[in-house]
Amino acid sequence: MSSKGIRKIAVIGAGNMGSGIAQKYATEGFPVYLVDRDEAAVEKGRGTIAQIVSEGVERKIFRPEQAEQILGRVNPTLDWTDLQDADLVVEAVFEDLEVKRDVFRKLSEVTKKDCLLATNTSSFFVKQLSEVSTHPERVVGLHYFFHPAKNRLVEVIPAPETSEENLARAWASQERIGKTPIASLDAPGFVVNRFFVPWINEATRLHEEALGDIPTIEQAAIEAFRIGMGPFQLMNLTGIPIGFHAAATLEKELGRFYAPSGILTGYTKSGQQFGFDGEADKARFTAIQERLLGLTYHIAAQLVSEGVGSIKDVDIGARVGLRWAEGPFEMMNRQGMAEVKRIVDQFERFYGLATPKILAAQYEAG
């Protein structure tokens, strides 16, 4: 694969994700145009990059001269004609479909004929953006994970008309900046959010059902998945409304099983964060852990059965993107299929779900 001709980058949207994406490319030596709706927005984005790079200097990640070079490669602009010489444009505006579609209409007009056009959407299909482009063969999904300057995972998603050559160029461009790409179909949640969003939602359902308070569910999840931060801390960090909207999107596309819980809905409306008062009750850990494991195993197996991603993609996504100690299939192998079947059967009975094909085949094979 070759990232042929990719020398200049543009990022549309200077918020947390857009500025982080721009920072990563600038760190890897690429000149980057950072575009937003007004001067205040682009300068705020550049200021965010400056702050994070400065923290990197304090932590000895960058030398002062490296920090200056990184910032020197970031060019804030409001003039879309600057994008005429861009080789790759990444759209990272807020999750509003019509705003994103307007961006892609405009990019069709101002970019050159071999410029790759990528979307960082987490809520919409890539095809919903490619269909408004006059060059749909150039449109691809590049779904980065927070914080994109630090998290190595990126999902690479073709739209129906994305050319093989452009898909390969997009993949190679991510390897070139030190990312770990995984492949996904253009499907709801792609690979990682398909199981991760229900995982955080399930934690709130467990609380709603009074199976445990927040400190108990949090610690049970940390121990079961061998992670540094549980679902409630993660939602506080990334924003509870993000989890709510992601769950609502999955519900719309895949059905009621994925619907946001009442607690997730309530905290989103109130603007409050989750509190952690009290001690974890270890006597409740097993029931909580088995629900979270059952959900993860079921959905991971379902998305692979549907061809959304491979077993390898799922496990890499969990380890690299979510920083889990193991991916779902690695966890299943370690537990053994007899124990996995017990946990998943119990979970599927609770929700009235059918067993995914690859799990059924694995049970039969022993």
C-alpha positions as MATLAB code, in Angstrom:
seq = 'MSSKGIRKIAVIGAGNMGSGIAQKYATEGFPVYLVDRDEAAVEKGRGTIAQIVSEGVERKIFRPEQAEQILGRVNPTLDWTDLQDADLVVEAVFEDLEVKRDVFRKLSEVTKKDCLLATNTSSFFVKQLSEVSTHPERVVGLHYFFHPAKNRLVEVIPAPETSEENLARAWASQERIGKTPIASLDAPGFVVNRFFVPWINEATRLHEEALGDIPTIEQAAIEAFRIGMGPFQLMNLTGIPIGFHAAATLEKELGRFYAPSGILTGYTKSGQQFGFDGEADKARFTAIQERLLGLTYHIAAQLVSEGVGSIKDVDIGARVGLRWAEGPFEMMNRQGMAEVKRIVDQFERFYGLATPKILAAQYEAG';
ca = [
       0.000    0.000    0.000;
       1.098    3.524   -0.697;
       0.052    6.868    0.762;
       1.028    8.269   -2.656;
       1.017   12.021   -2.906;
      -0.204   12.776    0.622;
       1.868   15.749    1.739;
      -0.576   18.437    2.881;
      -3.514   17.894    5.232;
      -6.618   19.913    6.078;
      -8.914   19.381    9.044;
     -12.420   20.873    9.026;
     -13.544   21.604   12.581;
     -11.245   22.910   15.314;
     -12.969   21.394   18.343;
     -11.418   18.777   20.615;
     -11.377   16.036   17.980;
     -10.429   18.251   15.036;
      -7.612   20.009   16.865;
      -6.328   16.661   18.121;
      -6.323   15.196   14.596;
      -4.511   18.282   13.299;
      -1.987   18.024   16.132;
      -1.192   14.405   15.263;
      -0.509   15.164   11.604;
       1.578   18.225   12.503;
       3.565   16.160   15.007;
       4.365   13.684   12.240;
       5.721   16.447    9.999;
       2.723   17.358    7.830;
       1.647   20.957    7.211;
      -2.001   21.209    8.282;
      -4.743   23.702    7.484;
      -7.153   24.002   10.418;
     -10.538   25.279    9.251;
     -13.596   26.416   11.184;
     -16.494   28.852   10.877;
     -14.803   31.945   12.374;
     -11.516   33.354   13.645;
     -12.337   32.690   17.294;
     -12.999   28.997   16.634;
      -9.780   28.339   14.697;
      -7.670   30.274   17.182;
      -9.255   28.365   20.047;
      -8.363   25.124   18.254;
      -4.769   26.221   17.730;
      -4.665   27.283   21.384;
      -5.806   23.819   22.436;
      -2.963   22.303   20.407;
      -0.485   24.764   21.939;
      -1.596   23.837   25.449;
      -1.321   20.084   24.900;
       2.053   20.396   23.166;
       3.269   22.592   26.041;
       2.235   19.896   28.493;
       4.221   17.465   26.335;
       7.310   19.654   26.775;
       6.810   19.662   30.554;
       6.559   15.859   30.525;
       9.706   15.579   28.338;
       7.736   14.107   25.423;
       8.765   17.019   23.161;
      11.779   19.270   23.186;
      10.924   23.012   23.109;
      12.119   23.301   19.516;
       9.916   20.335   18.498;
       6.911   22.031   20.069;
       7.611   25.176   18.040;
       7.893   23.132   14.851;
       4.585   21.342   15.527;
       2.753   24.610   16.094;
       4.469   26.138   13.072;
       2.917   23.445   10.864;
      -0.644   24.263   11.986;
      -2.163   26.956    9.770;
      -5.554   28.290   10.964;
      -7.648   29.544    8.060;
     -11.163   30.580    7.155;
     -10.390   30.589    3.423;
     -11.502   27.332    1.817;
      -9.481   28.109   -1.301;
      -6.416   27.255    0.817;
      -7.583   23.648    0.535;
      -6.909   23.568   -3.218;
      -3.510   21.966   -2.628;
      -4.547   19.614    0.195;
      -3.991   15.902   -0.429;
      -6.185   14.671    2.434;
      -9.049   16.522    4.132;
     -10.543   15.186    7.373;
     -13.997   16.466    8.348;
     -14.406   16.652   12.137;
     -17.303   19.052   12.688;
     -19.996   18.354   15.304;
     -22.406   15.467   14.709;
     -25.054   17.204   12.607;
     -25.726   15.382    9.344;
     -26.739   18.404    7.273;
     -23.721   20.418    8.447;
     -21.454   17.522    7.493;
     -23.160   17.094    4.122;
     -22.668   20.800    3.421;
     -18.958   20.364    4.180;
     -18.675   17.539    1.645;
     -20.562   19.500   -1.014;
     -18.117   22.351   -0.526;
     -15.082   20.037   -0.531;
     -16.207   18.648   -3.891;
     -15.915   22.161   -5.297;
     -12.623   23.332   -3.783;
     -10.346   20.276   -3.651;
      -8.258   18.786   -6.442;
      -9.326   15.630   -8.238;
      -7.060   13.214   -6.320;
      -7.608   14.663   -2.826;
      -8.884   12.101   -0.313;
     -11.998   13.260    1.554;
     -12.449   11.651    4.976;
     -15.081   11.900    7.687;
     -14.511   11.319   11.391;
     -18.217   10.734   12.016;
     -19.225    8.356   14.789;
     -23.002    8.741   14.368;
     -23.710    8.532   10.646;
     -22.990    6.243    7.723;
     -20.062    7.255    5.528;
     -22.350    6.702    2.533;
     -24.599    9.534    3.785;
     -21.697   11.887    3.127;
     -20.282   10.297   -0.002;
     -23.661   10.501   -1.752;
     -23.525   14.322   -1.797;
     -19.980   14.381   -3.152;
     -19.327   14.750   -6.860;
     -16.379   12.392   -6.297;
     -17.740    9.582   -4.071;
     -14.806    7.356   -5.016;
     -12.578    9.694   -2.947;
     -14.686    9.578    0.240;
     -13.704    7.332    3.149;
     -14.347    7.114    6.860;
     -11.410    7.695    9.231;
     -12.865    7.305   12.707;
     -10.350    8.437   15.328;
     -10.578    7.854   19.069;
     -10.130   10.364   21.854;
      -7.560   11.822   22.273;
      -6.617   11.513   18.563;
      -3.104   12.905   19.085;
      -2.439   10.114   21.617;
      -4.794    7.200   20.899;
      -3.324    5.066   18.094;
      -6.532    3.423   16.886;
      -8.352    4.503   13.734;
     -11.201    2.695   11.976;
     -10.988    2.836    8.171;
     -14.423    2.588    6.559;
     -15.211    2.535    2.829;
     -18.425    3.974    1.414;
     -20.090    1.923   -1.351;
     -18.284    3.827   -4.128;
     -14.893    4.296   -2.447;
     -12.256    3.054   -4.877;
      -9.857    0.306   -3.807;
      -6.926    2.583   -4.598;
      -8.232    5.387   -2.399;
      -9.092    3.002    0.424;
      -5.521    1.689    0.276;
      -4.133    5.244    0.254;
      -6.227    6.146    3.289;
      -5.043    3.044    5.165;
      -1.400    3.693    4.311;
      -1.677    7.344    5.340;
      -2.703    6.226    8.824;
       0.164    3.767    9.150;
       2.482    6.555    8.040;
       1.519    8.687   11.075;
       1.890    5.792   13.519;
      -1.772    4.864   13.793;
      -3.081    1.310   14.120;
      -5.856    1.000   11.519;
      -8.612   -1.601   11.633;
     -11.159   -2.295    8.899;
     -14.905   -1.825    9.349;
     -17.951   -2.013    7.151;
     -20.072    1.121    6.924;
     -22.369   -0.073    9.714;
     -23.905    1.427   12.883;
     -21.201    1.979   15.502;
     -18.574    0.585   13.117;
     -16.536   -2.001   15.090;
     -15.592   -0.554   18.475;
     -18.612    1.582   19.353;
     -20.897   -1.295   18.377;
     -19.885   -3.075   21.614;
     -18.381   -0.234   23.670;
     -21.424    2.078   23.685;
     -23.763   -0.737   24.855;
     -21.112   -1.642   27.465;
     -21.309    1.801   29.108;
     -25.081    1.827   28.664;
     -25.341   -1.584   30.359;
     -23.440   -0.227   33.350;
     -26.153    2.416   33.781;
     -28.880   -0.223   33.387;
     -27.285   -2.272   36.172;
     -27.462    0.796   38.401;
     -31.042    1.436   37.322;
     -31.967   -2.139   38.274;
     -30.322   -1.607   41.707;
     -27.840   -4.432   41.106;
     -25.124   -2.115   42.375;
     -24.308    1.509   43.117;
     -21.868    3.461   40.949;
     -18.679    2.665   42.958;
     -19.582   -1.045   42.944;
     -20.310   -1.280   39.203;
     -17.251    0.831   38.437;
     -14.853   -1.367   40.422;
     -16.448   -4.604   39.206;
     -15.904   -3.483   35.597;
     -12.318   -2.412   36.267;
     -11.476   -5.824   37.720;
     -13.324   -7.899   35.098;
     -11.861   -6.075   32.086;
      -8.515   -5.185   33.695;
      -8.814   -1.521   32.799;
      -7.681    1.682   34.463;
     -11.012    3.479   34.309;
     -14.553    2.106   34.520;
     -17.650    3.072   32.520;
     -18.860    5.898   34.769;
     -15.453    7.595   34.986;
     -15.134    7.293   31.215;
     -18.511    8.929   30.653;
     -17.617   11.766   33.024;
     -14.385   12.290   31.091;
     -15.677   12.118   27.518;
     -19.114   13.618   28.177;
     -22.278   11.779   29.225;
     -24.321   13.268   26.315;
     -21.904   11.654   23.854;
     -22.732    8.219   25.258;
     -26.449    9.002   25.218;
     -26.478   10.170   21.587;
     -24.359    7.202   20.479;
     -26.763    4.772   22.187;
     -29.766    6.567   20.663;
     -28.188    6.252   17.213;
     -27.628    2.515   17.693;
     -31.233    2.138   18.863;
     -32.497    3.916   15.749;
     -30.493    1.640   13.442;
     -30.500   -1.661   15.337;
     -33.495   -1.736   17.666;
     -34.662   -1.326   21.266;
     -31.970   -3.525   22.826;
     -29.499   -0.674   22.185;
     -31.733    2.096   23.620;
     -30.180    4.462   26.189;
     -31.197    3.696   29.767;
     -33.361    6.009   31.835;
     -30.364    6.916   33.969;
     -28.220    7.777   30.940;
     -31.097    9.882   29.602;
     -31.633   11.617   32.938;
     -28.002   12.530   33.502;
     -27.779   13.843   29.946;
     -30.781   16.114   30.499;
     -29.602   17.337   33.928;
     -26.017   18.029   32.889;
     -24.784   16.386   36.098;
     -21.821   14.055   36.313;
     -21.808   10.666   38.006;
     -20.780   10.666   41.687;
     -18.677    8.030   43.413;
     -19.646    8.313   47.078;
     -19.503    5.085   49.062;
     -17.513    1.864   49.070;
     -17.703   -0.875   46.449;
     -19.708   -3.941   47.555;
     -17.642   -6.922   46.420;
     -20.510   -9.329   47.112;
     -22.248   -7.890   44.049;
     -19.275   -8.107   41.697;
     -19.982  -11.495   40.093;
     -23.519  -10.695   38.906;
     -22.394   -7.312   37.544;
     -19.333   -8.728   35.818;
     -21.268  -11.542   34.163;
     -23.817   -9.097   32.716;
     -21.064   -6.886   31.290;
     -19.122   -9.862   29.945;
     -22.258  -11.462   28.490;
     -23.122   -8.257   26.663;
     -19.588   -7.797   25.324;
     -19.281  -11.389   24.101;
     -22.733  -11.359   22.494;
     -22.301   -8.092   20.593;
     -18.703   -8.773   19.552;
     -19.787  -12.126   18.140;
     -22.834  -10.575   16.479;
     -20.879   -7.885   14.640;
     -18.363  -10.464   13.404;
     -21.221  -12.758   12.317;
     -22.600   -9.827   10.306;
     -19.202   -9.197    8.675;
     -18.833   -5.697   10.145;
     -15.314   -6.505   11.335;
     -13.077   -9.491   11.961;
     -12.203  -11.175   15.250;
      -8.755   -9.608   14.950;
     -10.234   -6.138   14.328;
     -12.465   -6.425   17.404;
      -9.602   -7.450   19.683;
      -7.197   -4.813   18.338;
      -9.923   -2.202   18.699;
     -10.494   -3.094   22.346;
      -6.804   -3.242   23.252;
      -5.560   -0.232   21.314;
      -8.600    2.049   21.237;
     -10.169    1.274   24.622;
      -6.969    0.164   26.387;
      -8.509   -3.085   27.592;
      -5.966   -5.683   28.670;
      -7.520   -8.187   26.228;
     -10.015   -8.089   23.412;
     -13.390   -9.849   23.754;
     -12.323  -12.940   21.801;
      -9.045  -13.205   23.704;
     -11.074  -13.049   26.920;
     -13.384  -15.797   25.658;
     -10.427  -18.026   24.798;
      -8.976  -17.498   28.272;
     -12.278  -18.255   30.029;
     -13.056  -21.319   27.935;
     -16.142  -21.858   25.801;
     -18.100  -23.781   28.446;
     -17.947  -20.800   30.821;
     -18.549  -18.359   27.970;
     -21.672  -20.295   26.950;
     -23.022  -20.183   30.506;
     -22.474  -16.412   30.775;
     -23.808  -15.600   27.300;
     -26.813  -17.919   27.556;
     -27.770  -16.234   30.828;
     -27.426  -12.793   29.226;
     -29.373  -13.743   26.090;
     -32.221  -15.232   28.154;
     -32.455  -12.001   30.149;
     -32.897   -9.900   26.976;
     -34.570  -12.510   24.760;
     -31.742  -12.515   22.206;
     -30.647  -15.186   19.728;
     -27.108  -16.586   19.839;
     -24.813  -15.138   17.105;
     -23.792  -17.623   14.409;
     -20.088  -17.718   15.211;
     -20.761  -18.415   18.898;
     -23.246  -21.172   18.073;
     -20.670  -22.749   15.753;
     -17.953  -22.453   18.387;
     -20.132  -24.095   21.056;
     -20.827  -26.958   18.664;
     -17.143  -27.342   17.841;
     -16.276  -27.373   21.538;
];
